[in-house]
């Protein structure tokens, strides 16, 4: 079996594992916050518990930062995987294009929003404010399209990996469906995203074990 395929599967497995760890850190942080203050409004928190609550929020912020870092590393691993898979078979190159479009989509959404926040309340003329607002909306719209198209392309790559391990087909469908649904209902999109990541990890692991067994 081609070495590029093996390396690609290994990177997919690592990326999925790091992504799952990032999700775990977020859940741990949320659990700590809920266990400490529950769902009570801030004004109802007892003064003696306020310091402890702020400490827990600090821990949550740290865990969230770790989760973001793990997610970024996970994305890099996915990107490396698409390179190996493209070298193995050109038909998998569509996955790398998909990830590039997702990066572009994120930048098109984040940069205008950050610029709008940075310039908000600086006494801009109403016409200029309206123009800036419409520009931000336009960039966000283009970013959303790039994200969806990128997710579809990466999902197609996963579906094509069904030739290697059948469960990749399900992972591919869930990947771009979850991305699309995340724009309309974040919870369902997040759940599908977690399910997709688990399937990627399981499928890559199963494929690697089968390939290893075939080589011995």
PADREN-715563 format. One record per residue: x, y, z of N, C-alpha, C, O in turn; residue number from 1; residue in three letters. Coordinates in pm, 1 decimal, m for minus. Each point is the difference from the previous one (the first is absolute). Example, Ala and Ser with C-alpha at 12.3 -4.5 7.8 and 13.67 -1.06 7.14 Angstrom:
% residues 2
NODE       n.px       n.py       n.pz      ca.px      ca.py      ca.pz       c.px       c.py       c.pz       o.px       o.py       o.pz   seq   type
NODE     1319.0     m569.0      780.0      m89.0      119.0        0.0       90.0      120.0        0.0      103.6       m1.9       66.5     1    ALA
NODE     m138.6      106.9     m138.5       82.0      119.0        6.0      m77.0      109.0       73.0       50.9      110.8       16.9     2    SER
% end
This chain:
% residues 216
NODE       n.px       n.py       n.pz      ca.px      ca.py      ca.pz       c.px       c.py       c.pz       o.px       o.py       o.pz   seq   type
NODE       84.8     m119.6        0.0      m84.8      119.6        0.0       88.4      124.7        0.0      102.7        4.6       67.7     1    UNK
NODE     m143.6       95.1     m143.7       76.8      123.0      m14.9       22.9       68.4      134.6      m90.8       10.0       82.6     2    UNK
NODE      215.8       37.4      m62.0       35.8       67.5      125.4      m79.1      128.4       18.7      m35.1       35.7      112.4     3    UNK
NODE        6.8       34.3     m222.7      m74.6      125.6        8.6     m139.5      m22.8       59.1      m48.9       81.5       78.2     4    UNK
NODE      m13.6     m191.3     m115.7     m132.1      m31.7       54.9        9.7      m23.8      149.4      m82.0       50.5       76.6     5    UNK
NODE      181.2     m126.4      m35.0       17.8      m29.7      142.3       22.6      128.8       79.4      m61.5       20.7      104.6     6    UNK
NODE      150.6       66.0     m155.4       28.6      125.7       69.9     m123.7       89.3        4.1      m25.7       67.2       99.9     7    UNK
NODE      m49.9      m66.9     m208.2     m122.5       79.1       m2.3     m101.1      m47.3      103.5      m62.9       81.2       67.9     8    UNK
NODE       47.6     m211.9      m56.1      m91.8      m56.5       98.9       48.1       29.1      142.4      m79.8       28.1       89.4     9    UNK
NODE      211.4      m35.5      m70.2       54.6       30.7      132.6      m28.3      144.9       38.9      m37.4       28.3      113.8    10    UNK
NODE       55.5       62.7     m208.6      m26.1      141.9       29.3     m148.1       25.5       23.9      m36.1       80.8       85.5    11    UNK
NODE      m49.2     m148.6     m159.9     m144.3       12.8       24.1      m34.9      m48.0      140.7      m79.2       62.5       70.5    12    UNK
NODE      138.9     m172.8      m31.5      m24.6      m56.8      133.1       46.7       96.3      109.0      m71.9       25.9       96.5    13    UNK
NODE      194.7       27.2     m113.5       52.7       94.8       98.5      m86.2      126.2        6.8      m31.5       49.2      108.4    14    UNK
NODE       m6.1        2.1     m225.1      m82.3      120.5       m2.7     m133.3      m21.0       69.2      m46.0       86.3       74.8    15    UNK
NODE      m16.5     m201.3      m99.6     m128.5      m29.1       63.2       15.2      m12.9      151.3      m84.1       48.1       76.1    16    UNK
NODE      192.1     m113.4      m33.2       23.2      m17.7      143.7       19.5      135.4       68.6      m56.7       24.0      106.6    17    UNK
NODE      136.0       63.9     m166.7       23.3      132.8       57.5     m129.6       80.2        4.5      m25.9       72.7       95.9    18    UNK
NODE      m54.4      m86.5     m199.6     m128.5       69.7       m2.8      m90.4      m46.7      112.7      m65.4       80.9       65.8    19    UNK
NODE       61.7     m211.6      m43.9      m82.3      m55.9      107.8       50.6       44.5      136.5      m79.8       26.9       89.8    20    UNK
NODE      211.0      m18.9      m73.4       56.2       48.8      126.4      m40.1      145.4       23.8      m30.1       39.2      112.8    21    UNK
NODE       29.9       40.6     m220.0      m42.3      139.0       12.8     m144.5       10.4       46.1      m32.7       81.8       85.9    22    UNK
NODE      m53.2     m164.6     m142.9     m141.2       m2.1       41.3      m11.7      m42.1      146.3      m80.0       55.8       75.0    23    UNK
NODE      159.8     m154.1      m35.3       m2.1      m47.0      138.6       37.5      112.4       96.6      m63.3       15.4      104.4    24    UNK
NODE      165.3       62.9     m138.3       41.9      111.4       85.8     m111.6      103.0       14.5      m21.2       54.2      108.5    25    UNK
NODE      m49.7      m27.4     m217.2     m111.7       94.9        7.3     m109.1      m53.2       92.5      m53.4       74.0       82.6    26    UNK
NODE       20.3     m202.7      m96.5     m103.8      m59.6       84.7       41.2       m1.1      146.5      m82.3       22.7       88.6    27    UNK
NODE      210.9      m49.4      m63.4       48.8        1.7      138.2      m14.0      139.4       59.8      m42.4       15.2      114.6    28    UNK
NODE       78.0       86.0     m192.3      m13.1      137.1       48.2     m144.4       38.2       26.0      m30.5       61.4      102.2    29    UNK
NODE      m58.6      m97.2     m193.7     m142.1       30.4       17.7      m55.3      m73.5      120.9      m78.8       55.4       76.6    30    UNK
NODE      120.2     m180.4      m59.7      m45.9      m77.5      115.0       44.6       61.6      130.7      m75.4        1.7       97.3    31    UNK
NODE      199.0       49.4      m94.3       50.7       63.3      122.1      m78.3      125.2       33.6      m30.3       26.0      116.5    32    UNK
NODE       m2.9       52.5     m220.0      m76.5      123.1       22.3     m140.4      m32.3       50.1      m48.0       61.0       95.6    33    UNK
NODE      m17.6     m157.1     m160.4     m136.5      m36.2       39.4       m2.1      m59.4      140.5      m90.0       29.3       78.7    34    UNK
NODE      189.5     m113.2      m47.0        5.7      m61.5      132.7       23.6      103.9      108.6      m41.9      m19.3      114.2    35    UNK
NODE      108.7      129.3     m148.5       32.6      101.5       99.8     m113.5       99.7       21.2      m38.6       27.7      113.5    36    UNK
NODE      m14.9       26.3     m223.7     m101.5      106.0       13.2     m135.3      m41.0      m54.3      m97.6       73.0       17.0    37    UNK
NODE       89.4     m188.2      m82.0     m127.2      m42.2      m55.3      m45.0       95.1     m109.3       81.4       54.8      m74.3    38    UNK
NODE     m211.7      m36.2       65.5      m55.7       88.2     m101.8      m56.0      127.8       62.0      m79.7       69.7      m62.7    39    UNK
NODE      120.7      m39.1      184.5      m50.0      118.8       68.2       55.1      126.6      m64.6      116.2        2.3      m40.7    40    UNK
NODE     m198.6      105.3       30.0       49.8      127.2      m53.8      111.5       54.7       88.3        7.6      m31.9      118.6    41    UNK
NODE       79.3      115.0     m177.5      114.3       55.8       72.1      m44.3       75.5      125.1       67.6       m6.1      102.7    42    UNK
NODE     m179.3       76.5     m110.0      m43.2       81.3      113.6      m44.3      m83.7      118.2       m9.3       49.9      112.1    43    UNK
NODE      m18.7     m180.2     m137.6      m45.8      m86.3      108.1      114.3      m80.4       62.9      m22.0      m76.4       94.0    44    UNK
NODE      142.8       93.5     m145.5      114.3      m73.1       54.6       40.9       62.4      133.8       16.0      121.5       11.0    45    UNK
NODE        0.3     m206.1       89.3       38.6       49.8      132.2      141.1       59.1       m5.8       87.0      m54.1      m68.3    46    UNK
NODE      m63.6      166.4      140.5      129.6       68.9       m4.5      117.9      m91.4       33.0      105.8        9.9      m62.2    47    UNK
NODE     m124.0      m99.8      161.0      111.7      m86.5       39.4       34.5     m102.2     m108.2      108.7      m57.8        0.4    48    UNK
NODE     m201.9       36.2      m92.6       25.7      m94.5     m107.8       52.8       68.7     m125.3       41.3      m65.7      m95.6    49    UNK
NODE      m43.2      199.1       97.4       34.3       72.4     m121.2      146.9      m22.1      m39.2       30.9      m21.7     m117.2    50    UNK
NODE       59.5       27.6      217.0      141.9      m18.9      m28.7       26.1     m139.0      m57.2       74.3      m16.3      m96.8    51    UNK
NODE     m137.2      m83.4      159.1       15.5     m136.8      m49.6      m54.5      m14.7     m141.5       56.4      m70.8      m83.4    52    UNK
NODE     m168.9      140.3       58.5      m59.8       m7.0     m133.0       93.8       60.9     m104.5       15.3      m54.4     m109.4    53    UNK
NODE       47.1      167.3      143.4       92.3       64.2      m93.1      121.0      m89.3      m27.5       52.6       m2.7     m111.2    54    UNK
NODE       m9.4      m70.6      214.7      111.6      m92.2      m18.9      m38.4     m111.3      m96.8       78.2      m37.9      m87.2    55    UNK
NODE     m199.9      m14.0      104.0      m48.7     m104.5      m89.8      m12.2       52.9     m142.0       33.1      m69.9      m95.7    56    UNK
NODE      m81.0      194.3       81.7       m9.7       60.1     m133.1      138.6       14.8      m62.6       16.6      m15.0     m121.1    57    UNK
NODE       82.6       44.6      205.3      137.2        7.5      m50.0       49.1     m133.9      m50.4       66.8       m8.7     m103.1    58    UNK
NODE     m101.1      m96.9      177.9       37.0     m135.6      m41.4      m67.8      m34.5     m132.2       60.5      m59.0      m89.4    59    UNK
NODE     m189.0       97.6       79.3      m73.6      m26.0     m124.2       65.6       72.0     m117.5       13.9      m56.9     m108.3    60    UNK
NODE       26.5      183.1      130.2       65.3       76.6     m106.2      129.5      m67.7      m43.5       31.7       m4.7     m118.9    61    UNK
NODE       43.3      m47.9      216.8      124.7      m69.3      m31.5      m27.0     m127.5      m79.2       67.1      m28.2      m99.2    62    UNK
NODE     m167.1      m49.0      144.7      m35.0     m123.0      m70.5      m48.9       30.3     m141.2       29.4      m73.3      m94.4    63    UNK
NODE     m104.5      182.4       81.4      m50.1       39.3     m131.6      116.6       36.8      m91.9       m0.4      m34.6     m118.1    64    UNK
NODE       99.9      104.5      172.2      117.9       36.4      m78.4       74.6     m125.2      m46.1       43.4       m9.0     m114.9    65    UNK
NODE      m29.3      m87.0      205.9       66.0     m126.6      m35.4      m78.9      m70.3     m110.9       57.8      m56.0      m93.2    66    UNK
NODE     m191.0       59.8      105.0      m85.3      m63.0     m100.7       18.8       65.7     m136.7        4.5      m68.7     m102.1    67    UNK
NODE        6.3      201.1      100.4       21.5       71.8     m125.7      133.8      m39.5      m62.0        8.8      m22.6     m120.7    68    UNK
NODE       95.0       14.3      203.6      132.9      m38.5      m48.7       m3.1     m142.2      m57.2       56.9      m26.5     m105.9    69    UNK
NODE     m124.2      m64.4      177.6      m10.8     m137.4      m47.9      m76.6       m6.3     m132.3       34.3      m77.8      m89.0    70    UNK
NODE     m137.9      160.1       77.4      m78.5        2.8     m124.1       84.0       49.1     m116.6      m10.7      m51.6     m111.3    71    UNK
NODE       94.6      151.9      137.1       86.9       51.7     m105.9      101.4     m105.0      m43.6       24.6      m17.6     m119.4    72    UNK
NODE       34.7      m52.8      217.5       95.7     m106.1      m32.9      m71.7     m111.6      m75.8       54.6      m57.9      m93.9    73    UNK
NODE     m177.6       28.7      136.2      m79.5     m101.5      m67.7      m21.7       36.4     m146.9        9.7      m84.8      m88.7    74    UNK
NODE      m39.1      212.6       65.2      m21.4       45.7     m137.6      128.4      m17.2      m81.7       m4.7      m41.2     m115.9    75    UNK
NODE      118.3       72.8      176.4      128.7      m16.6      m67.8       22.8     m147.3      m35.2       48.3      m31.8     m108.7    76    UNK
NODE      m83.4      m57.1      201.0       16.3     m143.5      m25.8      m90.3      m45.1     m114.4       41.7      m79.1      m84.6    77    UNK
NODE     m165.1      129.1       81.7      m89.7      m31.1     m110.5       59.3       49.0     m132.3       m4.9      m69.6     m101.4    78    UNK
NODE       61.2      191.7      104.5       58.0       57.4     m120.8      118.3      m84.6      m48.2       15.1      m24.8     m119.6    79    UNK
NODE       67.6      m18.5      213.5      112.7      m87.5      m36.5      m51.1     m132.0      m56.8       57.9      m55.1      m93.6    80    UNK
NODE     m166.9        5.2      151.3      m57.6     m126.4      m47.0      m45.8       12.2     m144.8       21.2      m90.9      m80.2    81    UNK
NODE      m84.5      204.2       46.8      m47.7       17.4     m137.6      116.6        4.1      m98.9      m13.5      m43.4     m114.5    82    UNK
NODE      128.5       96.0      159.5      117.4        0.6      m86.6       48.3     m140.6      m29.8       28.8      m33.4     m114.9    83    UNK
NODE      m19.7      m49.4      218.9       42.7     m139.3      m19.6     m100.7      m75.5      m87.9       38.2      m74.9      m89.9    84    UNK
NODE     m165.9       96.0      117.2     m102.8      m71.8      m75.4       m3.0       44.0     m145.7      m25.0      m81.0      m89.2    85    UNK
NODE       50.6      209.9       65.1        6.1       49.3     m137.6      117.0      m63.1      m73.8      m11.7      m33.0     m118.1    86    UNK
NODE      124.7       15.8      186.6      116.0      m64.7      m61.1      m28.1     m147.5      m29.3       52.9      m56.9      m95.5    87    UNK
NODE     m136.4       m2.9      178.6      m36.3     m140.9      m21.0      m92.2      m14.6     m120.5       19.2      m87.0      m84.9    88    UNK
NODE     m121.2      175.5       79.3      m95.6       m3.1     m111.2      m56.8      140.6      m17.9      m50.0       60.5       94.8    89    UNK
NODE       58.3      m10.2     m215.6      m41.3      137.5      m28.9     m146.4       26.6       36.6      m37.5      114.0       27.6    90    UNK
NODE      m44.7     m219.0      m27.5     m142.5       21.7       28.6      m23.3       47.1      143.0     m105.7       55.4       30.2    91    UNK
NODE      203.7      m76.7       58.8      m13.6       46.2      137.9       47.0      145.1       17.4      m13.3       57.5      108.1    92    UNK
NODE       68.2        0.9     m215.3       46.3      138.0        8.1     m111.8       99.4       24.9       25.1      112.4       43.6    93    UNK
NODE     m147.3     m152.4      m70.6     m115.6       85.9       22.7      m12.8       37.4      148.0      m55.0      104.9       33.6    94    UNK
NODE      105.5     m190.5       53.3       m6.1       27.7      143.7       87.0      117.6       39.4      m39.4       80.7       84.2    95    UNK
NODE      158.9      m69.7     m144.7       88.9      113.3       30.0      m63.0      130.3      m48.1        6.1      101.0       70.1    96    UNK
NODE      m65.7     m102.0     m187.4      m69.1      118.6      m51.0     m111.9       39.5       95.1      m22.2      118.5       24.9    97    UNK
NODE      m48.3     m218.1       28.3     m108.6       28.0       93.9       49.7       68.9      125.7      m62.1       95.3       47.2    98    UNK
NODE      173.6     m142.3        7.6       54.5       61.4      120.8       49.8      142.5      m26.5      m13.8       87.8       85.1    99    UNK
NODE       71.7      m65.7     m203.5       43.7      135.5      m35.2     m120.0       94.3       m6.2        7.0      113.2       47.8   100    UNK
NODE     m116.8     m159.9     m106.7     m121.2       82.1       m6.8      m56.3       26.8      140.6      m53.3      107.7       26.8   101    UNK
NODE       65.9     m206.0       61.5      m47.9       21.4      137.3       83.4      107.0       70.3      m54.5       82.0       73.9   102    UNK
NODE      185.2      m82.3      m96.0       86.0      103.8       57.6      m41.4      136.9      m52.6      m12.5       95.7       76.4   103    UNK
NODE       m8.5      m87.3     m208.1      m42.3      126.2      m61.3     m133.5       44.5       57.8      m19.9      118.2       28.1   104    UNK
NODE      m71.6     m213.2      m10.3     m130.8       32.4       54.6        7.5       57.2      140.1      m67.3       97.9       32.1   105    UNK
NODE      149.8     m159.7       50.9       16.5       49.3      137.7       57.6      141.2       m0.1      m45.3       86.0       75.6   106    UNK
NODE      145.3      m62.0     m160.4       61.2      133.4       m6.2      m99.9      103.8      m51.0       m4.8      112.1       50.8   107    UNK
NODE      m74.7     m149.4     m151.0      m99.3       92.9      m54.0     m105.8       37.6      103.3      m58.2      108.4       m6.0   108    UNK
NODE       34.0     m198.2      100.1      m99.1       28.5      104.9       63.4       75.9      116.2      m55.4       99.5       46.9   109    UNK
NODE      170.5     m145.6       m0.7       59.3       57.4      121.1       59.0      138.8      m20.6      m24.3       89.7       80.8   110    UNK
NODE      101.3      m70.5     m187.1       69.4      127.5      m18.8      m96.4      118.5      m10.0       21.3       99.6       69.0   111    UNK
NODE     m126.5     m105.7     m151.9      m94.1      112.4       m3.9      m70.7       23.3      133.4      m23.3      114.4       39.0   112    UNK
NODE      m10.9     m223.3       30.9      m67.9       14.6      128.8       92.1       66.6      102.1      m43.0       88.1       74.5   113    UNK
NODE      168.9     m129.9      m71.2       95.5       61.8       92.4       22.8      146.3      m35.8       12.5       84.6       88.6   114    UNK
NODE       m7.1      m54.6     m217.2       16.5      138.6      m43.9     m120.6       83.8       41.2       14.7      113.9       44.4   115    UNK
NODE     m134.1     m171.3      m59.5     m121.8       72.2       38.3       m2.5       27.6      149.6      m39.4      108.6       42.7   116    UNK
NODE       81.3     m206.5       37.2        4.5       19.8      144.4      103.2      105.5       38.9      m22.3       79.4       91.4   117    UNK
NODE      135.1      m79.5     m161.7      107.1       93.9       32.2      m37.1      143.8      m35.2       46.0       94.1       64.7   118    UNK
NODE     m130.1      m77.4     m168.2      m35.4      134.8      m44.8     m137.0       44.6       48.3      m43.5      110.6      m32.0   119    UNK
NODE      m25.5     m195.0      108.7     m135.0       34.3       46.5        5.3      120.4       93.9       90.5       12.0       82.6   120    UNK
NODE     m187.2       75.4      m96.4      m13.2      114.0       90.1      103.9      108.1      m19.7       30.4       73.1       94.3   121    UNK
NODE       25.9      m60.3     m215.2      100.9      103.2      m23.6      m56.1      119.8      m76.3       73.6       71.1      m68.4   122    UNK
NODE     m201.3      m50.2       80.4      m61.6      118.0      m59.2       m4.6       m1.4     m151.4       13.4      105.2      m62.5   123    UNK
NODE      m31.8     m220.9        2.1       m9.9       m8.6     m145.0     m131.8       58.0      m47.9     m101.0       m4.8       70.1   124    UNK
NODE      103.8       59.6     m191.1     m121.4       52.2      m61.2      m97.4     m115.5      m23.0       42.0     m113.4      m23.1   125    UNK
NODE     m172.6      142.6       29.6     m100.3     m105.9      m13.2       16.2      m76.2     m130.9      m13.4     m122.3       m4.1   126    UNK
NODE       42.8      196.8     m104.1       17.8      m66.5     m128.8      119.7      m92.7        1.9       m5.0     m111.1      m52.8   127    UNK
NODE      113.2      157.8      114.4      120.0      m82.9        8.9      m24.8     m122.2       87.4       47.4     m109.3      m30.7   128    UNK
NODE     m121.8      127.6      140.0      m32.7     m111.7       88.0      m82.2     m104.5      m73.6       24.0     m120.1       12.4   129    UNK
NODE     m122.3      168.0      m89.7      m84.7      m93.4      m74.7       83.4      m75.7     m103.4      m15.3     m120.9      m17.3   130    UNK
NODE      104.4      194.7      m51.8       85.8      m64.0      m98.8       90.7     m103.4       62.4       18.5     m108.5      m55.2   131    UNK
NODE       39.3      142.0      172.3       87.3      m93.6       69.8      m78.1     m122.8       45.1       48.3     m113.0       m8.2   132    UNK
NODE     m171.0      137.7       56.2      m84.5     m110.9       44.6      m30.6      m94.6     m116.0       10.1     m121.8       14.5   133    UNK
NODE      m47.3      177.7     m129.5      m31.2      m83.0     m116.1      123.8      m74.6      m49.1       m9.6     m113.6      m46.6   134    UNK
NODE      126.5      178.3       57.3      124.0      m66.2      m39.9       27.9     m120.4       89.2       38.0     m106.8      m48.1   135    UNK
NODE      m57.6      125.3      179.9       20.6     m110.4       94.0      m95.5     m114.1      m31.4       40.3     m116.3       m2.5   136    UNK
NODE     m167.3      149.4      m21.5      m98.7     m102.6      m34.1       40.9      m74.6     m126.2      m12.4     m122.2       m8.2   137    UNK
NODE       62.1      198.5      m91.5       43.4      m62.7     m124.5      116.6      m95.8       20.4        0.9     m110.3      m54.5   138    UNK
NODE       98.3      153.4      134.0      115.4      m86.7       26.1      m41.2     m124.1       78.9       47.3     m110.2      m27.6   139    UNK
NODE     m135.1      128.5      125.4      m47.6     m113.8       78.8      m74.7      m99.2      m89.4       15.3     m121.3       13.9   140    UNK
NODE      m95.7      174.1     m105.3      m74.8      m86.0      m93.7       96.5      m79.5      m88.0      m15.7     m120.8      m17.5   141    UNK
NODE      116.8      190.8      m38.0       99.0      m67.7      m82.7       78.6     m103.0       81.7       30.8     m108.9      m48.5   142    UNK
NODE        1.5      145.5      174.4       70.7      m93.3       87.0      m81.0     m124.4       28.3       53.7     m110.8        1.8   143    UNK
NODE     m183.3      128.6       20.4      m87.2     m114.7       26.4       m5.7      m92.0     m121.4        2.9     m122.3       13.8   144    UNK
NODE      m10.8      181.6     m133.0       m1.7      m81.4     m122.3      130.8      m77.2      m14.0       m0.7     m118.8      m32.4   145    UNK
NODE      114.4      187.6       57.3      129.9      m67.3       m9.9       10.0     m114.1      101.0       53.4     m106.3      m31.7   146    UNK
NODE     m104.6      128.0      153.4        2.8     m105.6      101.4      m83.1     m120.2      m42.6       42.8     m114.5       14.8   147    UNK
NODE     m162.0      141.2      m68.0      m88.6     m109.6      m39.5       59.0      m78.3     m117.2        1.5     m123.1        0.7   148    UNK
NODE       47.4      196.6     m101.9       59.9      m67.4     m115.6      123.4      m79.5       43.5       20.5     m113.1      m44.1   149    UNK
NODE       61.2      173.4      130.9      118.2      m69.9       49.7      m35.9     m126.0       76.3       64.9     m103.6      m14.6   150    UNK
NODE     m170.2      113.4       97.0      m43.8     m116.9       76.5      m50.7     m110.0      m91.9       24.9     m118.2       23.7   151    UNK
NODE      m96.3      157.7     m128.9      m50.0      m98.8      m95.8      117.4      m70.8      m67.6       m1.1     m122.2      m14.5   152    UNK
NODE      102.5      198.9      m26.9      115.0      m60.0      m68.5       77.6      m94.4       92.4       39.4     m109.3      m40.7   153    UNK
NODE      m18.0      152.6      165.7       70.3      m88.2       94.0      m85.0     m122.9       28.9       52.0     m110.7       13.7   154    UNK
NODE     m183.4      131.0       m4.5      m89.7     m113.0       21.8        3.3      m98.6     m115.5       m5.8     m121.3       20.2   155    UNK
NODE       15.3      174.9     m142.2       10.5      m87.4     m117.6      127.3      m83.3        7.0       m0.7     m118.5      m33.2   156    UNK
NODE      111.2      181.7       77.0      124.4      m75.0       14.7      m16.8     m115.7       98.9       45.1     m112.0      m24.4   157    UNK
NODE     m111.4      142.4      136.7      m23.7     m105.8       98.5      m85.5     m111.3      m59.2       25.2     m118.1       23.9   158    UNK
NODE     m126.3      156.4     m101.2      m86.0     m100.9      m62.4       80.0      m85.9      m97.5      m21.7     m120.8       m9.4   159    UNK
NODE      114.0      183.2      m62.9       83.6      m76.6      m92.9       92.4      m95.0       75.1       38.8     m104.3      m52.7   160    UNK
NODE       m3.3      140.6      176.4       80.7      m90.2       81.8      m78.8     m123.8       41.5       54.9      m92.2       60.4   161    UNK
NODE     m183.1       91.0      m93.2      m79.2     m119.3       23.1       55.2     m120.0      m74.6      m28.3     m114.5       35.0   162    UNK
NODE      108.5      141.8     m139.4       66.3     m109.0      m70.8      104.3      m68.4       88.0       35.2     m116.0      m21.2   163    UNK
NODE       13.2      190.6      120.2      100.3      m53.3       92.2      m66.5      m59.6      123.1       35.7     m108.9       45.1   164    UNK
NODE     m134.1      182.8        9.2      m75.6      m44.5      118.0     m142.2       53.7      m14.0      m19.3      120.9      m13.1   165    UNK
NODE      m79.2     m208.5       15.6     m137.7       36.8      m33.7      m59.2      109.6       88.7      m79.3       81.3      m47.6   166    UNK
NODE      116.6      m77.8      175.4      m57.9       98.3       91.5       37.6      144.1      m35.5      m64.7       93.8       46.7   167    UNK
NODE      167.9      m75.4     m128.1       36.8      134.3      m43.5     m113.9       65.0      m79.3      m15.0      122.2        1.8   168    UNK
NODE      m64.5     m203.2      m71.0     m111.0       55.6      m77.9      m99.9       70.3       90.7      m46.4      110.0      m30.2   169    UNK
NODE       13.9     m174.4      141.3      m93.4       60.7       96.3       61.3      126.4       59.6      m68.2      101.1       16.7   170    UNK
NODE      197.0     m107.6       15.2       68.8      116.1       56.5       m4.1      117.6      m96.5      m18.7      114.3       41.7   171    UNK
NODE       36.1     m142.0     m170.7       m2.4      105.8     m100.0     m134.3       69.9       m7.4       m6.6      122.7       m6.7   172    UNK
NODE     m100.4     m200.8        7.9     m135.2       58.2       m4.1      m25.2       83.4      124.5      m49.2      112.5       m9.0   173    UNK
NODE       82.7     m167.5      125.1      m23.1       71.9      125.4       83.1      128.1        8.0      m42.6       98.3       60.7   174    UNK
NODE      160.9      m99.7     m122.0       88.4      117.0        8.4      m64.8      122.5      m62.6      m12.1      104.1       64.7   175    UNK
NODE      m30.1     m116.2     m191.9      m53.4      121.4      m62.3     m143.5       29.3       41.7      m42.3      115.6       m3.0   176    UNK
NODE      m34.0     m219.1       42.3     m133.9       26.3       53.1       10.8       75.6      132.8      m75.2       94.3       24.9   177    UNK
NODE      170.1     m136.8       60.4       20.4       68.2      127.3       43.5      143.7      m18.7      m44.5       87.8       73.9   178    UNK
NODE      132.2      m61.1     m173.2       44.6      136.7      m26.6     m116.9       87.2      m43.5      m13.0      113.4       46.1   179    UNK
NODE      m72.5     m165.1     m134.6     m114.9       77.2      m47.2      m97.3       27.0      113.6      m47.5      112.5       15.5   180    UNK
NODE       17.0     m215.5       65.0      m94.7       16.1      109.0       51.9       93.5      108.4      m79.2       61.4       71.4   181    UNK
NODE      211.6      m49.6      m58.1       56.1       87.1      103.3      m37.2      145.9      m22.2        2.5       79.4       94.0   182    UNK
NODE      m37.0      m43.2     m217.5      m41.4      137.5      m27.6     m144.3       24.3       43.4      m41.3      114.7       17.3   183    UNK
NODE      m35.1     m222.2        0.2     m140.9       13.7       34.4      m30.2      m46.5      142.0      m81.2       60.8       69.8   184    UNK
NODE      145.3     m166.3      m28.0      m19.8      m50.1      136.1      133.7      m52.7       51.6       41.1     m111.4      m32.5   185    UNK
NODE       25.2      192.5      112.5      135.0      m29.8       44.1       13.2     m130.1       75.9       99.9      m70.4      m14.9   186    UNK
NODE     m199.8       36.8       97.1        9.3     m119.9       83.3        5.3     m126.1      m85.6       86.1      m85.8       19.3   187    UNK
NODE     m180.0       75.7     m114.8       m2.2     m118.4      m86.3      126.7       m6.3      m84.2       57.1     m107.3      m19.4   188    UNK
NODE      m13.3      222.9      m30.8      123.1        3.5      m78.0      119.1      m46.5       81.1       85.3      m73.2      m50.3   189    UNK
NODE      m79.2      116.1      177.7      110.3      m40.1       87.8       m3.2     m150.6       27.2      104.0      m65.9        0.1   190    UNK
NODE     m223.6       12.3       22.8      m14.2     m144.4       25.9       45.5      m80.7     m121.1       72.3      m98.8       13.4   191    UNK
NODE     m115.6      142.2     m132.4       41.0      m70.1     m121.7      150.4       12.9      m21.3       64.4      m92.5      m49.5   192    UNK
NODE       m8.7      207.9       87.3      144.2       19.1      m11.9       77.2      m97.3       87.1      101.2      m55.7      m42.4   193    UNK
NODE     m149.7       35.4      164.9       65.3      m95.3       91.0      m12.3     m142.1      m54.3       95.7      m77.5        2.2   194    UNK
NODE     m216.3       44.6      m51.5      m21.4     m133.7      m56.2       91.3      m23.7     m120.2       54.6     m109.0      m17.0   195    UNK
NODE      m38.8      211.8      m65.6       88.1      m10.7     m116.7      144.1      m25.9       42.8       68.0      m85.9      m56.2   196    UNK
NODE      m22.5      160.5      155.4      137.7      m14.1       47.8       24.8     m140.5       54.3      104.6      m60.0      m24.9   197    UNK
NODE     m201.5        9.2       98.6       13.0     m136.6       52.8        9.4     m100.8     m114.3       81.5      m92.2        3.8   198    UNK
NODE     m166.1      110.9     m105.8        1.0      m91.7     m113.8      132.0        7.4      m77.2       51.2     m101.9      m46.3   199    UNK
NODE        3.5      223.3       32.7      128.6       14.0      m68.4      108.1      m75.8       76.6       81.0      m71.7      m58.8   200    UNK
NODE      m81.2       88.8      191.0      100.2      m69.2       82.0      m16.3     m151.4      m10.8       97.5      m71.8      m22.3   201    UNK
NODE     m219.6       23.7       38.1      m25.4     m144.7       m2.9       33.5      m58.2     m137.0       61.9     m105.9      m10.0   202    UNK
NODE     m103.8      176.6      m96.4       24.2      m49.3     m135.8      148.8       m4.6      m31.8       49.3      m98.6      m54.9   203    UNK
NODE       23.2      207.4       90.0      144.4        3.0      m26.5       71.7     m108.4       79.4       90.4      m66.1      m51.1   204    UNK
NODE     m131.1       48.5      175.7       61.9     m102.2       84.3      m24.8     m139.9      m55.3       90.8      m83.1       m3.0   205    UNK
NODE     m214.1       57.2      m40.9      m34.0     m131.5      m55.3       77.6      m25.8     m128.8       49.4     m110.5      m22.8   206    UNK
NODE      m39.2      214.2      m61.5       72.6      m16.1     m126.3      147.6      m28.3       25.3       59.4      m85.4      m65.9   207    UNK
NODE       m0.6      156.4      160.4      141.3      m19.5       32.4       25.2     m141.0       54.3      100.1      m62.9      m34.2   208    UNK
NODE     m190.1       14.0      118.0       14.5     m135.5       54.4      m10.3     m103.4     m110.8       76.2      m96.7       m3.4   209    UNK
NODE     m171.9      118.0      m88.1      m16.7      m96.0     m110.9      122.7        1.6      m90.1       48.7     m105.8      m40.0   210    UNK
NODE        1.6      224.0        7.6      118.2        9.7      m85.7      120.3      m66.4       66.2       77.0      m70.5      m65.2   211    UNK
NODE      m62.0       94.0      195.5      110.6      m60.4       73.9      m10.0     m151.7       m2.5      100.5      m69.6      m15.1   212    UNK
NODE     m224.5       17.9       30.4      m18.7     m144.9       m0.4       29.1      m59.8     m137.8       52.2     m111.0      m10.4   213    UNK
NODE      m86.3      185.5      m94.9       24.9      m46.8     m135.2      148.7       m6.5      m33.3       43.0      m80.9      m82.2   214    UNK
NODE       35.6      168.0      147.8      141.7        7.5      m28.1       81.6     m102.7       79.1      117.2      m23.3      m29.5   215    UNK
NODE     m181.2      m38.5      131.3       72.3      m98.4       81.2      m29.9     m142.3      m47.2       52.2      m96.0       56.6   216    UNK
% end
